[in-house]
Structures are given as structure tokens and as C-alpha cells.
């Protein structure tokens, strides 16, 4: 990809972000006009019904080859462990609550931002790999990562307003989808269409809730939000380099993985942090700051995924000597 193609891809990406801006803007407008916002209802609907349906549909409907899916899944699981460890160290150094904010610093926005960017940068082959990565990230993000938040809340927080229920539906739907995919059991079309329709509610509701939260952010939360955004971006950069250094991956797989982990804080992390911890505003600030920062450096990320990765692989053996 030359410089002209990178600039073109950047503007295409900006155009695809318009729905994200519109949905978030609706939430901002709702908050600024002081209209009543049913946060509890929206949160329950997004987490307990829409998100499990989205995870189920994404995993069942993907047309990935099981062999490729296995390779990408192994790399994704390894990458998740690396990112969690790096994020924990960075959060500790930045003096932020590690367990409350670990999912925010660990998981990138590999869905509504990462997928279109992968397709723009690497075409359909890259999108296939990105979908597999997103599926694994989603499964871990909606199960293990949430359990960390619930455990941390029970261990550290005495605030009675914090919700402590666990979204078992996500774990159940994700596990069921993986089993059906592995056993090649077809899902009836009416069920698949229903899951698609209900799942399509998840992202808009999350973005509207994020916009509403952004309109009510306290200035005191911006400092920690900036630190958390920094932790997320550094976690992606360092983890991607470490993965490339240690493991031999096919060129395209490595390029897509490196690009995906450089995405900003995922919106769903804000929803879970808001629901299960007292640091929802910090997470909302981090989503805003990291997304704006990413929008500025997106051409650099595109260049890094195509050119910088190969440069790093060429000099890595010299560094390790």
C-alpha cells in the first residue's frame, strides 16, 4: 500500500465512522438537553439480550475455514494473555486501579472500528482474519474479562449501587456457537435471522449510552481517562511487537493482528465498567480520548501495518543478538 492508497483508505475509514459519530451524538444531545435517560434499561438490554445475540450470530455465521480459525484463535488467545500482562504493568505504573480498568486497557475496538479498517487495508483476506480475531476477543471479553470486573468489585468496592450480576447469557451463547461451528451443525435460518436482528441493537445502544455518558463527564475524570487511553495504545503497540518477535506468523496474519491491537478502547468496555465498577466515567473518557487520538494517527497505523511490521521483523534478529 503506497502513500496515496493510505490516504484514500484513511478517508474511507473516516466515512465509515459516520454512523458511530451519529449514534454517539444522539446520546450527547440527550444528555445536554437534560432528557430522562433509562440507563438501567438500556444497559440490561444491551448486556443481557443484544450482546449475547451478537456474539452468537458472529460466531455461527462466519465462513472461516476451521483450520485457519484455529491458527488465528491460538494467536488471539496468546495475544490476549500478553496484552493483559502488559496492561496490568502499565496500569500499575500509571497508578490506576488495575483490576477495575484491566479490560479497558487490554481489549481494542476490534469490531465496529477494527473490521472496516482491516478490510480497507488488507481486502477480503484481511477481513477474514480480523473477523476471527474479533470473535475470539469477543468471547473472552464478554466472559472472562467481565468475571474479573465482578470479582474486583466484590473484593474492593463497598458501593451498594454497583451491579453485581454476571452476564451468563453471553458465555452460554458464545460457547454454544463455538460448539455448533466446530461440529458443523447448521442453525435454522429463522433463529439466525432473529439473532442478527436482536444483535444489531447492541452497538447502537452502546454508542448512545457512551454519548450520554460523555455529556455528563466530570472534568476530574479526564486525567485518569487520558492515562487509561495511553495504557491501551501502549499495550497494543508493545504486545504486537512482542508477538511478532516471539512467534513466526504468516505475513498477512501478523499484519492484521498488529493493526487490530492498535485500535482504541472498545465501547463495550465502557458499558461493562459502568455497570460493574464505580469507574464508568473514567472508561468513557478513555474511549473518547483514545478514539480521537486514533483518528489522528490512523495513517501512521496503516503505514505501520504494511511497512513498519516488515522493518521490525528485519531488525528483530539484530536486537536479540
Order of alpha helices (4+ residues) and beta strands (2+ residues): alpha-alpha-alpha-alpha-alpha-alpha-alpha-alpha-alpha-alpha-alpha-alpha-alpha-alpha-alpha
